[in-house]
């Protein structure tokens, strides 16, 4: 037992030993859950982060003696099901993460429990389908089909069917399919042209490979096109990654680790080639970026290609701010952005890169008008968590402080690096009667600030 109250050191992440037989042993997992739950019960520092901790503490408080040993093992799943792997407890709150001797890694323990649930067949087909973003995105870009699917999905009848069959809450915001996929409509390469124009900086490679992501490819290709316009304006040669599969994050959140591995096997050989050729790899969805930066390296720590991709992966604003510090970013901003309420998503925060998007907004504000309101708190959306019938109301409750904070000073526009979180916030603000004029991705706002059409 440690005599130290908590860490003074930064948290250290250990590899996820998910292929060891003990990882999938239910009794061993329950024993670790009880140990960790007992520590969390004695601390309660994370009570405000998500619904996992209030659920746990309510279970403990309802026992005869108010201790964890009185909680039924079957009820542990109630805590696990509320965790959406935002990682904030590990990265920002828990004082007992490694190198503390208690070695708490709450998110990865929840992931272990989810993997056991998945392996036991306790995950429904609706949840599996919702996590198959590359499957239901396959209709995107098909004429007539897209319009028909989008129109049907707006009807009460269809939303009722989605509720009963897929477990999608009738009031939850759902993304529409794009009429043209990003990968079909984007130029395969662009920027400043031939390879000899590449200008590397101390912090940033001078050429970019764009990993489109399922969401940008199938749902909001405009985000990807805005990124390409910004890169071209800054004379950064770019290519669209030759081929790609889902990053695997939706399957990770489900506990389907074998499918995560299949997606890794499809993506990593392709991306590793770009990494070894000196490209910066950019992904415009924070969860996808985090998957390659953190989760896959922790699942496959002995694979050199996985580590090479990790080292080459950038958040777009991490890259662009790095270009500015390298003296290679244009600052010829032309258009005012007005009052911007900007939300920092959880999977952006836990990348440990700092507030790079906020830095860019402040840089823009040195030339044109930007009145920035930054909100750093979980929106509650968390991928499929925010749309599922049982958890959508909880997601809206978690997001209430964010909705209010984003409405401060009646912004002209609201923005989040996570497009899903942005739409969730817009829905929450609208339901609360809070003022918001428009929703734009930060990359779209950067493109507008440059005066690019």
C-alpha positions in Angstrom: 0.0 0.0 0.0 1.4 3.4 -1.0 1.7 6.1 1.5 1.5 8.7 -1.2 -1.8 10.4 -1.7 -1.4 10.6 -5.5 0.9 11.2 -8.4 3.1 14.2 -9.0 4.2 12.7 -12.2 2.4 12.6 -15.6 0.4 9.5 -16.2 2.2 6.7 -18.0 0.1 4.4 -20.2 1.0 0.6 -20.2 0.4 -1.5 -23.3 -3.0 -3.3 -23.4 -2.2 -7.0 -23.1 -5.5 -8.0 -24.8 -4.3 -11.2 -26.3 -3.4 -12.8 -23.0 -6.0 -15.4 -21.8 -6.4 -13.6 -18.4 -7.6 -10.5 -20.1 -10.8 -12.3 -21.1 -11.3 -14.1 -17.9 -14.5 -12.8 -16.3 -13.6 -13.7 -12.7 -10.2 -12.1 -13.0 -11.8 -9.0 -14.5 -14.4 -8.8 -11.8 -11.7 -9.0 -9.2 -9.9 -6.1 -10.8 -13.1 -4.1 -11.2 -13.8 -4.6 -7.4 -10.3 -3.4 -6.6 -10.5 -0.3 -8.8 -14.1 0.5 -7.8 -13.1 0.4 -4.1 -10.4 3.0 -4.8 -12.8 5.1 -6.9 -15.4 4.9 -4.2 -12.9 6.3 -1.6 -11.8 9.1 -3.9 -14.9 10.2 -5.9 -12.9 12.9 -7.7 -14.3 11.9 -11.1 -18.0 12.1 -10.1 -18.6 15.0 -12.5 -17.0 13.5 -15.6 -19.5 11.0 -17.0 -22.3 8.7 -15.8 -20.0 5.8 -14.9 -19.0 7.3 -11.6 -22.4 8.4 -10.3 -23.7 5.0 -11.3 -20.9 3.3 -9.3 -21.4 5.5 -6.3 -25.1 5.0 -6.2 -24.6 1.3 -6.3 -22.2 1.5 -3.4 -24.3 3.9 -1.4 -27.3 1.5 -1.7 -25.5 -1.4 0.0 -26.0 -2.3 3.6 -22.6 -1.0 4.8 -21.8 1.4 2.0 -18.9 -0.5 0.7 -18.0 -2.0 -2.8 -18.0 -5.6 -1.7 -21.8 -5.3 -1.2 -22.4 -4.5 -4.9 -23.5 -7.5 -6.9 -21.1 -8.5 -9.6 -23.9 -8.5 -12.2 -24.3 -4.8 -11.5 -20.8 -4.0 -12.5 -22.0 -4.0 -16.1 -24.2 -0.9 -15.3 -21.0 1.0 -14.7 -19.2 -0.4 -17.7 -22.0 0.4 -20.1 -21.8 4.1 -19.1 -18.2 4.4 -20.1 -17.6 5.8 -23.6 -13.8 5.8 -23.3 -13.3 9.5 -23.4 -10.1 9.0 -21.3 -10.6 12.2 -19.3 -10.5 10.4 -16.0 -7.2 8.9 -16.8 -5.6 12.0 -18.3 -7.0 14.8 -16.2 -8.5 13.6 -12.9 -7.2 10.3 -11.5 -4.4 10.6 -9.0 -3.6 6.9 -9.0 -2.6 6.3 -12.6 0.8 4.7 -13.3 3.5 5.3 -12.0 1.5 5.4 -8.8 1.7 1.9 -7.2 -2.1 1.4 -7.4 -1.8 1.4 -11.2 -5.3 2.6 -12.1 -6.4 2.7 -15.7 -10.1 3.0 -15.5 -10.8 3.4 -19.3 -8.8 0.4 -20.3 -10.4 -1.7 -17.5 -13.8 -0.7 -18.8 -12.5 -1.7 -22.3 -11.5 -5.1 -20.9 -15.0 -5.6 -19.4 -16.6 -4.5 -22.7 -14.4 -7.0 -24.6 -15.6 -9.8 -22.3 -19.2 -8.7 -22.8 -18.7 -8.8 -26.6 -17.0 -12.1 -26.5 -19.9 -13.6 -24.5 -22.4 -12.4 -27.1 -23.9 -9.7 -24.9 -23.7 -7.0 -27.5 -26.8 -6.6 -29.7 -26.9 -6.6 -33.5 -28.2 -3.0 -33.5 -25.1 -1.8 -31.5 -22.9 -3.7 -33.8 -24.4 -2.1 -36.9 -24.2 1.4 -35.4 -20.4 0.8 -34.9 -20.0 -0.3 -38.5 -19.5 3.2 -39.9 -18.0 1.9 -43.1 -21.0 -0.3 -43.8 -23.8 2.2 -43.4 -21.7 4.8 -45.1 -21.4 2.6 -48.2 -24.6 4.1 -49.6 -23.0 7.6 -49.6 -22.5 9.1 -53.1 -25.0 6.8 -54.8 -27.5 8.9 -56.8 -31.1 8.7 -55.8 -30.3 6.2 -53.0 -28.7 9.0 -50.9 -31.7 11.3 -51.3 -34.1 8.5 -50.5 -32.2 7.3 -47.4 -31.9 10.8 -46.1 -35.5 11.6 -46.7 -36.8 8.4 -45.1 -34.6 8.8 -42.1 -36.2 12.2 -41.3 -39.7 10.6 -40.9 -41.2 9.7 -37.6 -42.0 6.2 -39.0 -38.4 5.6 -39.9 -37.1 7.0 -36.6 -39.5 4.8 -34.7 -38.2 1.7 -36.7 -34.6 2.7 -35.9 -35.5 3.0 -32.3 -37.1 -0.5 -32.1 -34.6 -2.3 -34.4 -31.3 -0.4 -33.9 -31.9 1.2 -30.5 -31.4 4.7 -31.9 -33.3 7.3 -29.9 -36.0 9.0 -32.0 -34.8 12.5 -31.0 -31.1 12.0 -31.4 -29.3 13.9 -34.2 -28.1 11.5 -36.9 -25.7 12.4 -39.7 -27.0 12.4 -43.3 -25.2 10.6 -46.1 -23.2 12.8 -48.5 -24.3 13.1 -52.1 -20.6 12.8 -53.2 -18.0 11.0 -51.1 -14.9 13.0 -50.2 -12.5 10.3 -51.7 -14.5 10.4 -55.0 -14.6 14.2 -55.3 -11.2 15.3 -54.0 -8.2 15.6 -56.2 -5.8 12.7 -55.5 -2.9 15.1 -55.0 -2.4 18.9 -54.8 -0.7 21.7 -53.0 2.4 23.3 -54.4 3.0 20.6 -57.0 6.2 18.6 -57.6 8.2 16.9 -54.8 11.0 19.4 -55.0 8.7 22.1 -53.6 8.5 20.2 -50.3 9.6 22.5 -47.4 10.2 20.6 -44.2 10.3 22.5 -41.0 11.9 21.6 -37.6 8.5 20.6 -36.3 6.6 19.6 -39.4 7.2 17.5 -42.5 6.6 19.5 -45.7 4.1 17.1 -47.3 0.9 15.7 -46.1 -1.1 12.4 -46.6 -4.7 12.9 -45.7 -6.6 10.1 -44.0 -10.2 10.9 -44.9 -12.0 9.0 -42.1 -15.5 7.5 -42.4 -17.3 10.6 -41.3 -15.6 13.0 -43.6 -15.8 10.6 -46.5 -19.4 9.6 -46.1 -21.1 12.4 -44.2 -19.4 15.8 -44.3 -16.9 15.8 -47.2 -16.8 19.6 -47.0 -14.6 19.4 -43.9 -12.0 17.5 -46.0 -12.2 19.8 -48.9 -11.7 22.8 -46.6 -8.6 21.1 -45.2 -7.2 20.6 -48.8 -7.9 24.3 -49.6 -6.0 25.4 -46.5 -3.0 23.1 -47.4 -3.0 24.3 -51.0 -3.1 28.0 -49.9 -0.1 27.3 -47.7 1.8 25.5 -50.6 1.8 22.2 -48.8 1.9 19.3 -51.2 -0.7 16.7 -50.3 -2.0 13.3 -51.4 -5.1 11.4 -50.4 -4.2 8.1 -48.8 -4.5 5.4 -51.5 -7.0 3.3 -49.6 -8.4 3.2 -46.1 -10.7 1.4 -43.8 -12.4 2.6 -40.6 -9.9 3.6 -38.0 -11.5 1.1 -35.6 -12.6 3.5 -32.8 -16.3 2.6 -33.0 -15.4 -1.1 -32.7 -13.0 -0.3 -29.8 -15.8 1.4 -27.9 -17.9 -1.7 -28.4 -15.2 -4.1 -27.2 -14.8 -5.8 -30.6 -11.1 -5.9 -30.5 -10.7 -8.5 -33.2 -12.4 -6.2 -35.7 -10.1 -3.4 -34.5 -7.2 -5.7 -35.4 -8.7 -6.3 -38.9 -9.0 -2.6 -39.5 -5.5 -2.1 -38.3 -4.3 -4.8 -40.7 -6.0 -2.9 -43.6 -4.8 0.6 -42.6 -1.3 0.3 -41.1 0.6 -1.1 -44.1 -0.7 1.7 -46.3 -0.1 4.5 -43.8 3.3 3.2 -42.8 4.5 3.7 -46.3 3.6 7.3 -46.2 5.2 7.7 -42.7 8.4 6.2 -43.9 8.4 8.4 -47.0 8.3 11.5 -44.8 4.7 12.5 -44.9 2.7 14.0 -42.1 -0.5 12.0 -41.9 -3.5 14.2 -41.1 -7.0 13.1 -39.9 -9.7 15.7 -39.3 -11.7 13.6 -36.8 -10.1 13.6 -33.3 -11.2 10.1 -32.4 -9.6 8.7 -35.6 -6.4 10.6 -34.9 -6.3 9.4 -31.3 -6.8 5.8 -32.5 -3.6 5.9 -34.5 -1.7 8.0 -31.9 -2.6 6.1 -28.8 -4.9 3.1 -28.9 -3.4 1.1 -31.7 0.2 1.6 -30.4 -1.0 0.4 -26.9 -2.7 -2.7 -28.5 0.2 -3.5 -30.8 3.3 -2.0 -29.1 5.7 -4.4 -30.8 4.8 -3.6 -34.4 7.2 -1.1 -35.9 4.7 0.0 -38.6 2.1 0.9 -36.0 4.7 3.0 -34.1 5.9 4.7 -37.4 2.3 5.7 -38.1 1.9 7.0 -34.6 4.9 9.2 -34.9 3.7 10.6 -38.3 0.1 11.2 -37.3 -1.1 14.8 -36.7 -4.2 16.6 -35.7 -4.7 19.2 -38.5 -4.3 22.2 -36.2 -1.4 20.6 -34.4 0.2 20.5 -37.9 -0.8 24.0 -38.9 0.3 25.6 -35.7 3.6 23.7 -36.1 3.9 25.1 -39.6 3.4 28.6 -38.1 6.1 28.0 -35.5 8.4 26.8 -38.3 7.7 30.1 -40.2 5.9 28.3 -43.0 2.3 29.2 -42.5 0.6 32.1 -44.4 -1.2 34.6 -42.1 -2.9 36.6 -44.8 -6.3 36.4 -43.3 -9.0 38.4 -45.0 -12.4 37.8 -43.4 -13.7 38.5 -39.9 -15.1 35.5 -38.1 -17.1 37.5 -35.5 -18.1 35.8 -32.2 -17.0 32.2 -32.1 -17.8 29.7 -29.4 -15.3 26.9 -29.7 -15.6 23.5 -28.0 -12.5 21.4 -27.3 -13.5 17.7 -27.7 -12.3 15.0 -25.2 -10.4 13.0 -27.8 -8.6 16.2 -28.8 -7.7 17.0 -25.2 -6.2 13.6 -24.4 -3.8 13.8 -27.4 -1.6 15.9 -25.2 -1.0 18.5 -27.9 -2.3 21.6 -26.1 -5.1 23.9 -27.4 -3.9 24.0 -31.0 -7.2 25.0 -32.6 -7.6 27.8 -30.0 -4.0 28.9 -30.8 -5.1 29.2 -34.5 -8.2 31.2 -33.7 -6.0 33.6 -31.7 -3.5 33.8 -34.5 -6.4 34.7 -36.9 -7.6 37.3 -34.4 -4.3 39.2 -34.8 -5.3 40.1 -38.3 -9.1 40.0 -38.5 -11.9 40.1 -35.9 -12.4 37.0 -33.8 -14.1 37.2 -30.4 -13.4 33.7 -29.0 -15.2 31.8 -26.3 -13.4 28.5 -25.6 -15.3 25.7 -23.8 -13.3 22.7 -22.5 -15.7 20.1 -21.2 -17.2 16.9 -22.4 -20.2 17.5 -24.7 -21.7 14.0 -23.8 -22.0 12.8 -27.3 -19.2 10.2 -27.3 -19.9 8.5 -30.6 -22.8 6.0 -30.5 -23.4 6.7 -26.9 -25.2 10.0 -27.8 -27.6 8.4 -30.2 -28.6 5.1 -28.4 -32.0 5.0 -26.9 -31.0 4.3 -23.3 -28.1 6.8 -23.2 -29.2 9.7 -25.4 -31.0 11.5 -22.5 -27.9 11.0 -20.4 -25.7 12.4 -23.1 -28.0 15.5 -23.3 -27.8 15.8 -19.5 -24.0 15.6 -19.5 -23.9 18.2 -22.2 -26.0 20.8 -20.5 -23.1 22.8 -19.0 -21.5 22.9 -22.4 -24.7 24.0 -24.1 -24.9 26.9 -21.7 -21.3 27.9 -21.9 -21.3 27.8 -25.7 -24.2 30.2 -25.8 -22.3 32.8 -23.8 -22.3 36.3 -25.5 -24.7 35.1 -28.2 -22.1 33.7 -30.7 -22.3 34.2 -34.4 -21.0 30.6 -34.9 -20.3 27.5 -32.8 -17.5 25.1 -33.6 -15.9 21.8 -32.4 -13.1 19.8 -33.9 -15.4 16.8 -33.4 -18.2 17.2 -35.9 -20.5 14.8 -34.0 -20.0 16.8 -30.8 -20.7 20.0 -32.7 -24.1 18.7 -33.9 -24.9 17.4 -30.5 -24.1 20.8 -29.0 -26.2 22.6 -31.6 -29.1 20.2 -30.9 -28.8 20.8 -27.1 -28.6 24.5 -27.5 -31.7 24.5 -29.7 -33.7 22.4 -27.3 -32.7 24.7 -24.5 -33.7 27.8 -26.5 -30.1 29.1 -26.4 -28.9 31.4 -29.2 -26.7 30.0 -31.9 -26.5 31.3 -35.5 -24.6 28.6 -37.3 -22.4 25.5 -36.9 -19.1 25.3 -38.7 -16.1 23.1 -38.4 -12.9 25.0 -37.3 -11.2 24.0 -40.6 -14.1 25.6 -42.4 -13.7 28.8 -40.4 -10.0 28.8 -41.1 -10.7 28.5 -44.8 -13.2 31.4 -44.5 -10.7 33.5 -42.6 -8.3 33.1 -45.5 -10.9 34.3 -47.9 -11.0 31.1 -49.8 -14.1 30.0 -51.6 
